[in-house]
Each structure stands twice: as structure tokens, then as C-alpha cells.
């Protein structure tokens, strides 16, 4: 479940709950410029968060995902992230 919490001129903040073998809660920040770069403003921010978690969950358990992070950090751990997200 993805819920938008806060927003300002530069970024959004989301709470994400993943229920699998166990339930985890995550706080994710999404910079508006980064969102524009990845989606060309054609994918809603909430959907980008969902797609990003789908990407992460295909590679690691929900317990391994950072509890608080900026979406941009995914690229640091998974260099293929941006290309895969842009192709969706």
C-alpha cells in the first residue's frame, strides 16, 4: 500500500507498507525533478513508487529494503533501475 504523506515544492513523501511473509513499513522521498526525469511526467508519483517497490521485491525480500530512503538511492544499489523504470 502506498500513501502520500507530505509534499513541498521539491519533493513528495510516501509511506509504503509491504505485506509478504512479514509486514514492513517504509518511508520514501521522491524528488519532483527525479520523478520528471524517470517518467517524463506521464506516470503518477504513486505509481512510480509502486513500480519501484515491484522492482525491489523482484531482487530482495521486503525485510532487506531500507526503511527510509530517497528513491534516487535505488540506482546506487541496482544500476539497471532507471533503465527498467523508464521502459515501463
N, C-alpha and C positions, 0 to 999 in steps of 0.2 A: 504494500500500500504506500502510495506517495502522497504526501500532504504538504502544500506550500505553507510556510510559516511566516517568513519575513521577506520584505523586499525593500530595496532602496534604489537609487539612481544607477548603481553599478552592478548589483547582483541580487539573486534570489537565494533563499534558504529553504531547504526541504527536509522534512522528517520522512524517513523511509523505514518501513517495517517489513522484514522478510521472515516468512514462516516456512520452515523446512523441517529437518529433524529437530531443530530448536528455533526459537524466535529471537531475532536480533533487531536492534534499533540503530539507525544511522542518521547522522545529521550531515547534509551535503549542501555545499555552497556552489552556486553556478553563476559565474561572471557573465553578464549580458553580452559582452564582446566575444567571449569564447563561444557562447551559445550561437551567436550570429555566424561565427567562423565555421562551426561544425554543421549547422543546419540551414544556413542561408535564410534564416527566419521562416522556414517552411514547416518546421516541426515544433509543436508547443514545448515549452520548457519541461513540463511534467512528463511528457512522452520521451524526451531526451534522457531524463533521469531513469525512467523505466527501461529504456533500451540499454543504457549504461549498466544497470544492475543485471540485466539479462546477459550482457557481455561478460560481466564479472563472474556471475554464477556459473557460466559455462567453463570457467577456468579455476574457480576455487569455491570452497564452502562458504556459506554466509558467515560462519564464525570467524573466518580469516579476513573478511573485508573490514577495513578500518571503520571505526565507529563514528569518526568525524573527519571529514576531508573536503577539499575543493575538487570538483570534478576534473579539473585540469591535471591533477596528480595521477590519474589512471594512466596517462600516456607515459609517465615515468616508469611504471611497472610493466606495462604492456605496450610496446612501441607500435603495435598494429591497431591500437584502439581507434585513433582518429580516422584512419582509412576505412575501417569497418563501419564505424558510425556514419561517416559521410556517405557510404554506399547504401545505407538503409533508406 
